């Protein structure tokens, strides 16, 4: 039992410490060693030690064990060498497979590059052969070494002229475009391409052709370039045609405006003539009646007519003169400080009786927050009086007239407004209501007669006061609003 345990512990490998050699035993050889060890009453390790020392060389069966052991060792050595060679061949095969894959990828990439190159060459060939775009190969010295038919047709030269050196882009460029060519050369040297720009070439027959030119240096060259030339003749002609049409339309509009102004002038002259003639006729008639009046009462009546018509004539002449002075900038401001709470009601007081006569409701409202205003009093009084007079003139009976004064949304300005109901001005009329000589159309030209100067005069006066005026007419109400700075300008 002790020997078997020892044999078991020994296992199937035996190491010779001095020779450092390992014996690998088959199952049959192991059984033979165990039998021999039992016969000699030794353990397998002791048996092998005795054999090594030469003490048991004549033991039967040991040579068989040794032979089997050596055969096993040789078999295992061969197997190890086969496995090692197999691993080497496998690694070599993997390397070959990778190389083959890389070769295929390179071939595919080369095929794609060749296809792209052929496609690019085909596109460039089609571009060079195109009839609409000129293509030239030129140098920065002004020579053209090659050109397609489209370019030669564009400039009127033949291919023989090209080969004889008669076609030079520098010679074909008018002097006024020299600075553009110089800038393009600078861009080519710096960036390899230039920004396309417009210029002209002088054709062989001396005429000029407008072009759009773009260039790029050839690969690896600092002097040779390929240029693309686009003929702009049709585009320029289309632009000129468009400009001609536009100028024609502008002239037509100007003619319409001149005709309108001419009509307005005629209407103005007719109105002024009527306004000037009517008081004069009335004055002449009143004088004649006054001469033949037989009683004092009639004399007083004719004197009142004379006074009224004289005032009317003077007012018309004053309006014309004032408007002329305002347009010429010959009227000077005289600033005064006025108290709005007392000034405005007193200004419109004369209109109360007129409103009552026409059965109109007349109201005045001044915001309690308003105090004083420094402005040209005479000019402002004329503005308010004209607006209130128009309101009284055009407001139907039973409607209202409102005059208000208040601060604007910002306390830096004051609003003075005149609003009347029962009247609405059409939108197309509002845009021209402040024009000189303009009068709103009426079925009766002499109804509420006027010169068309009142609102034009008002607008000029307001602008001279550093203010603005606007009008709004909707829902049967028309409001004129004058906005003035609450403090005088420095």
C-alpha positions, 0 to 999 in steps of 0.5 A, a space after each residue: 500500500 505504501 508503495 502504491 501511494 508513493 507510486 501514485 504521488 510520483 505520477 507519470 512524470 519522472 525528472 532526472 535532477 542531474 540531467 534535467 530530462 523528463 520521461 512521458 510514459 504511456 499507460 502500458 509502460 506505466 503498468 509495466 513499471 508498477 509490476 517491476 517495482 512490486 516484484 523488487 519490492 521497490 517504489 517506481 521512483 526507487 526503481 528508476 533511481 536504481 536503473 539510472 545508477 546501473 544497478 538494474 540494467 538486466 531487469 526484464 521488461 525495463 528495456 521495453 518500458 524505456 523504448 516505449 518512453 522514448 517513442 512517446 517522447 519522440 511522438 510528442 516532440 513531432 507533435 509539438 513541431 507540427 503544432 508550431 509549424 501549423 501556427 506559423 502557417 496559420 499566421 502567414 495565411 492570415 497575413 496573406 488574407 489581409 494583404 489580399 484584402 488591402 490589395 482589393 481595396 486599393 484596386 477598388 479605390 484606384 478604379 473609383 479614382 479613374 472613373 472620377 477622373 474620366 467623369 471630370 475630364 468629360 465634364 471639362 471637355 463638354 464645358 470647353 466645347 460648349 457654345 455659351 461659355 468661353 474657355 481660355 488658357 492664358 498666362 499672367 503676361 497677357 498671352 492666350 495659349 489655347 481657347 475654345 470656339 465659343 471664346 473665339 466667336 465671342 471676340 471675332 478672331 479665328 483659330 489661325 489668329 490664335 496660333 499666330 499670337 494675335 489674340 492677347 487678353 491684355 491687348 483686348 482689354 480697354 484701358 479703363 479696366 486695367 485696375 480690375 485686371 491688376 487686382 485679379 492678378 494679385 488675387 491669383 498670386 495670393 489665393 490661386 483664384 480670383 473673384 469673377 468680375 465684369 469687364 469688356 473685351 475689344 473685338 477684332 472689328 473694334 466693337 466691345 463685348 461685355 463679359 464676366 471673367 473668372 480665373 484659376 491658376 493651373 496646378 503647380 503653376 504660378 503663371 499659367 491659368 485657366 479662365 472662363 468667359 461668359 458673354 453678357 451681351 444679352 443680359 446687358 441688352 435686357 437690362 438696358 431694355 428694362 431701364 428704358 421701360 422703367 424710364 418710360 414709366 417714370 416719364 409717364 408718371 411725371 407727365 401725369 403729375 405735370 398734367 395734374 399740376 397743370 389742371 390744379 394750376 388752372 383750377 387755382 387760377 380759376 378759383 383765385 380769379 373767381 375769388 378776386 373777381 367776386 368781391 370786386 363785383 360786389 364792391 362795384 355793385 355796392 358802390 353803384 347802389 350806394 350812389 343811388 341810395 335814397 335812405 340812410 338804412 340802405 346806405 348802411 347796408 351797402 356800406 356793410 357789403 363794402 366792408 365785408 367784400 373788402 375784407 374778403 379780398 384782403 384775406 385772399 391776397 394776404 393768404 397768397 403773400 403769407 404762403 409765398 413768404 413761408 415757402 421762401 423762409 422770409 417769415 420770422 417767429 416772435 415767441 411769446 408765452 401764452 396761458 392756454 386756459 385763457 388764450 384758447 377759449 378767447 380765441 374761439 369765442 367769435 365762432 360760438 355765435 356762428 355755430 349757433 346760427 348753423 345749429 351746431 354744438 360748439 365745445 372747448 376743453 383745456 386739460 387742467 394740467 396744462 399751464 403755459 406754452 411758449 411759441 409764436 402766438 400769431 402763427 398759432 392763432 392763425 392755425 387754430 382759426 383756420 381749422 375751426 373755420 373749416 370745421 364750422 364751414 363743413 359741419 352739417 346742422 345738428 352735429 358737434 365741433 370740439 376744440 381740445 388742448 392736452 398733453 400728448 402721450 409724452 409730456 414733452 409735447 402738447 396736442 391741440 385738436 379740432 374735431 367735427 362730426 357728420 363729415 368724413 373725408 375719403 382716404 385717397 383725399 387725406 393723402 393730398 389734403 395739405 397740398 397747395 391748391 388742392 381742393 376736395 372734389 365737389 359736385 358744386 365747384 363754388 359750394 363753400 368756395 375757397 382757394 385751396 390754400 388754407 390747409 397748405 398754409 396751416 401745414 407750413 405754419 405748423 412746421 415753422 413752429 417745429 410741430 406736426 399736423 395730422 388728420 384722421 377721418 373715420 366713422 363720420 368724424 374728422 379730427 385735425 391734430 397739431 402737436 407742438 413741443 411744450 418747451 421752446 427749442 434751445 
